[in-house]
Amino acid sequence: MDDLRWQRPKACGEGASCPEVAMADDMVYVRSSLLPTSIARLTLPEWRDLLSGVRNGEFDV
């Protein structure tokens, strides 16, 4: 996974607590800039479901 190109939202700028995402080989990798060695691997359908849930407020507290 060393060759992944990690991206973060523009709104984060150089912040220290941001989500980071990388895509490769039909997989999506997600991590926090606070814990860069803890990486979640999602299939494209799982990624779409996660984004849909976020957009629909399913994870709002």
The 8 nearest C-alpha neighbors of each residue, nearest first, counted from 0:
[[1, 2, 3, 4, 28, 23, 38, 21],
 [0, 2, 3, 4, 5, 36, 21, 35],
 [1, 3, 0, 4, 5, 23, 21, 22],
 [4, 2, 0, 1, 5, 21, 23, 22],
 [5, 3, 21, 2, 6, 22, 20, 1],
 [6, 4, 21, 20, 19, 3, 7, 22],
 [7, 5, 20, 19, 21, 4, 8, 18],
 [6, 8, 19, 18, 9, 20, 17, 5],
 [9, 7, 10, 11, 6, 18, 12, 19],
 [8, 10, 11, 12, 7, 6, 13, 17],
 [9, 11, 8, 12, 7, 14, 13, 17],
 [12, 10, 14, 9, 8, 13, 17, 7],
 [13, 11, 14, 9, 10, 8, 7, 17],
 [12, 14, 11, 15, 17, 9, 16, 10],
 [15, 13, 11, 12, 16, 17, 32, 10],
 [14, 16, 17, 32, 33, 13, 11, 12],
 [17, 15, 32, 33, 14, 31, 18, 11],
 [16, 18, 32, 31, 11, 15, 19, 14],
 [19, 17, 31, 30, 7, 32, 20, 16],
 [18, 20, 7, 30, 6, 29, 31, 5],
 [21, 19, 29, 6, 5, 28, 7, 30],
 [20, 22, 5, 28, 4, 27, 3, 6],
 [23, 21, 27, 26, 28, 20, 24, 25],
 [22, 24, 26, 25, 27, 21, 3, 28],
 [23, 25, 26, 22, 27, 42, 43, 21],
 [26, 24, 23, 43, 42, 27, 22, 41],
 [27, 25, 42, 23, 24, 41, 22, 43],
 [26, 28, 22, 41, 40, 21, 42, 23],
 [29, 27, 40, 21, 20, 39, 22, 41],
 [30, 28, 20, 39, 38, 19, 40, 27],
 [31, 29, 38, 19, 35, 18, 37, 39],
 [30, 32, 18, 33, 34, 17, 35, 19],
 [31, 33, 35, 17, 34, 16, 18, 15],
 [32, 34, 31, 16, 35, 15, 17, 30],
 [35, 33, 31, 32, 36, 37, 30, 38],
 [34, 36, 32, 37, 31, 30, 33, 38],
 [35, 37, 34, 38, 30, 31, 33, 32],
 [38, 36, 35, 34, 30, 39, 31, 29],
 [37, 39, 30, 29, 36, 28, 40, 35],
 [40, 38, 29, 28, 30, 41, 37, 27],
 [41, 39, 28, 27, 38, 29, 26, 42],
 [42, 40, 27, 45, 26, 46, 28, 43],
 [41, 43, 26, 45, 44, 46, 27, 25],
 [42, 44, 46, 45, 26, 47, 25, 41],
 [45, 43, 47, 46, 42, 48, 41, 49],
 [46, 44, 48, 42, 43, 47, 41, 49],
 [47, 45, 43, 49, 44, 48, 41, 42],
 [48, 46, 44, 50, 49, 45, 51, 43],
 [49, 47, 51, 45, 46, 50, 52, 44],
 [50, 48, 46, 52, 51, 47, 45, 53],
 [51, 49, 53, 47, 52, 48, 54, 46],
 [50, 52, 48, 54, 49, 53, 55, 47],
 [53, 51, 55, 57, 49, 50, 54, 48],
 [52, 54, 50, 56, 55, 51, 57, 58],
 [53, 55, 51, 52, 56, 50, 57, 49],
 [54, 56, 52, 53, 57, 51, 58, 50],
 [57, 55, 59, 53, 58, 54, 52, 51],
 [58, 56, 52, 55, 59, 53, 54, 51],
 [57, 59, 56, 53, 60, 52, 55, 54],
 [60, 58, 56, 57, 53, 55, 52, 54],
 [59, 58, 57, 56, 53, 55, 52, 54]]
